[in-house]
Amino acid sequence: MSNIELVLNMLAEASTTEITKDKDAQGFEQNKQAAKAGGSVAKAARKKLENTTGKKVVTSQNFLEHKKTKRLKG
């Protein structure tokens, strides 16, 4: 992932944590709503940055090839 992708991920997580604490979310549904709201904060930041720079934030760097491992016989 690029540095910007990592920062936006951290923003989503931190926003979700703060919203959860602020709303005193209890149970799955309330926490699900807090997670969506936290993700929306990061999404808005991503969109604003993309509109300002004219470049996409999400890169192909966020995918790692799965390395094949040798299996031991036995």
PyMOL commands that set and color helices and strands:
alter all, ss='L'
color gray80, all
select helices_A, chain A and resi 3-23+27-53+60-62
alter helices_A, ss='H'
color red, helices_A
deselect
rebuild
show_as cartoon
